[in-house]
Structures are given as structure tokens and as C-alpha cells.
Amino acid sequence: MDDSGTLTGEYQENPRHGVPQDDFGKLTDPDHWLGWLGDDLAAAVRQGIEDSLRSQAADAVVEWVKILEAPRFLTGGRRHSEDEQLMVVTRAALAAPCSPGRR
């Protein structure tokens, strides 16, 4: 389209065109320990979102998830009984604005 909104006949391929895909990039940007979520961080977060939506609508299906902003973290723990330089994680949470594609 030109500046007036008229089609020019030119075509430029958009490599991001197509079915929306999960985007967890902003989740992995911060330098925060997320080992408590397991080996597949994206799958764990996606599952948590799906579980939350299904608790509200049993037939909810998440088609894609995009994390919109860097998450905020809360990690709590206690000192290791044998080595005070170590900490045992007893609770952890994250919150991140996201856009779930669902039906």
C-alpha cells in the first residue's frame, strides 16, 4: 500500500505470518533461577495457564501463549540445616502478563 492506502501490487513476504506460535522469550530473559518449574519451562507455564482457564471453563483450549512483559518472581526458602551457605527453596511463584489464544 502506498501512503494514501492504495494497493501498489508489490508483495513483501512476512516470515511471521501464519498461525500464532507460543512466545515465552520474555520469560527466559530475566536472570532468575526457575529450576523449580522443571526442565521444560514453557510447557510448565503453559500447563499452569491451561489449568487455571479449565478451572473456570472445563472445555477451554489454549492454542497459543505470548508472554507480554518480563515476569515478577517470588522465591522463599530456609537455610540448609547442614550448610548455612545453602538455601532450600520452600515456595516459588511467578507472575507475567500474557495473552492466551483460546477457544
Backbone hydrogen bonds in HBPLUS format (Angstrom, degrees):
<---DONOR---> <-ACCEPTOR-->    atom                        ^
c    i                          cat <-CA-CA->   ^        H-A-AA   ^      H-
h    n   atom  resd res      DA  || num        DHA   H-A  angle D-A-AA Bond
n    s   type  num  typ     dist DA aas  dist angle  dist       angle   num
A0002-ASP N   A0006-THR O   2.90 MM   4  5.51 150.3  1.99 143.7 151.4     1
A0005-GLY N   A0002-ASP O   2.94 MM   3  5.31 162.8  1.97 114.8 120.4     2
A0017-HIS N   A0014-ASN O   3.02 MM   3  5.43 167.5  2.04 119.9 122.4     3
A0023-ASP N   A0065-VAL O   2.76 MM  42  6.23 156.5  1.81 158.8 162.7     4
A0067-ILE N   A0023-ASP O   2.96 MM  44  6.25 167.4  1.98 175.0 171.4     5
A0027-LEU N   A0024-PHE O   2.96 MM   3  5.27 138.4  2.14 107.6 120.2     6
A0028-THR N   A0025-GLY O   3.19 MM   3  5.54 133.4  2.42 104.4 115.1     7
A0037-LEU N   A0034-LEU O   2.95 MM   3  5.78 168.7  1.96 126.2 129.9     8
A0038-GLY N   A0035-GLY O   3.05 MM   3  5.48 167.1  2.06 115.9 119.9     9
A0044-ALA N   A0040-ASP O   3.06 MM   4  6.33 156.8  2.12 155.1 162.1    10
A0045-VAL N   A0041-LEU O   3.06 MM   4  6.33 163.6  2.09 157.6 161.1    11
A0046-ARG N   A0042-ALA O   2.89 MM   4  6.00 166.0  1.91 152.5 157.2    12
A0047-GLN N   A0043-ALA O   2.89 MM   4  5.96 157.9  1.94 144.6 150.6    13
A0048-GLY N   A0044-ALA O   3.04 MM   4  6.26 152.8  2.12 141.6 148.8    14
A0049-ILE N   A0045-VAL O   3.01 MM   4  6.33 154.1  2.07 152.1 158.6    15
A0050-GLU N   A0046-ARG O   2.91 MM   4  6.19 164.4  1.93 152.8 157.3    16
A0051-ASP N   A0047-GLN O   2.83 MM   4  6.02 163.3  1.86 152.3 156.8    17
A0052-SER N   A0048-GLY O   3.04 MM   4  6.16 156.6  2.10 141.1 147.4    18
A0053-LEU N   A0049-ILE O   2.95 MM   4  6.23 163.3  1.98 155.3 159.3    19
A0054-ARG N   A0050-GLU O   2.83 MM   4  5.99 159.2  1.88 152.9 159.3    20
A0055-SER N   A0051-ASP O   3.01 MM   4  6.16 133.5  2.23 139.7 150.8    21
A0056-GLN N   A0053-LEU O   2.97 MM   3  5.29 145.6  2.09 104.2 114.9    22
A0057-ALA N   A0053-LEU O   2.86 MM   4  6.16 146.4  1.98 146.0 157.1    23
A0060-ALA N   A0057-ALA O   2.95 MM   3  5.51 162.4  1.98 132.1 131.0    24
A0103-ARG N   A0061-VAL O   3.19 MM  42  5.67 146.5  2.30 146.2 156.2    25
A0063-GLU N   A0101-GLY O   2.60 MM  38  5.24 159.2  1.65 155.9 161.7    26
A0101-GLY N   A0064-TRP O   2.69 MM  37  4.94 165.2  1.71 144.1 149.4    27
A0066-LYS N   A0099-SER O   3.26 MM  33  5.29 144.3  2.39 120.5 130.8    28
A0099-SER N   A0066-LYS O   2.93 MM  33  5.29 150.0  2.02 143.5 153.4    29
A0068-LEU N   A0097-PRO O   2.88 MM  29  5.58 156.7  1.93 141.4 148.3    30
A0072-ARG N   A0095-ALA O   2.85 MM  23  5.35 158.0  1.90 152.7 159.5    31
A0095-ALA N   A0072-ARG O   2.95 MM  23  5.35 151.8  2.03 148.5 156.5    32
A0074-LEU N   A0093-ALA O   2.97 MM  19  5.15 153.4  2.04 147.9 144.9    33
A0093-ALA N   A0074-LEU O   2.74 MM  19  5.15 140.6  1.90 149.8 160.1    34
A0076-GLY N   A0091-ARG O   2.79 MM  15  5.16 174.4  1.79 150.3 151.5    35
A0090-THR N   A0076-GLY O   2.91 MM  14  5.85 159.8  1.95 133.1 139.9    36
A0091-ARG N   A0076-GLY O   3.26 MM  15  5.16 155.6  2.32 136.1 130.3    37
A0078-ARG N   A0088-VAL O   2.98 MM  10  5.37 152.7  2.05 142.3 148.8    38
A0088-VAL N   A0078-ARG O   2.75 MM  10  5.37 169.3  1.76 169.5 170.3    39
A0080-HIS N   A0086-LEU O   3.01 MM   6  5.36 164.1  2.04 134.5 132.7    40
A0086-LEU N   A0083-ASP O   2.98 MM   3  5.68 166.4  2.00 122.7 127.2    41
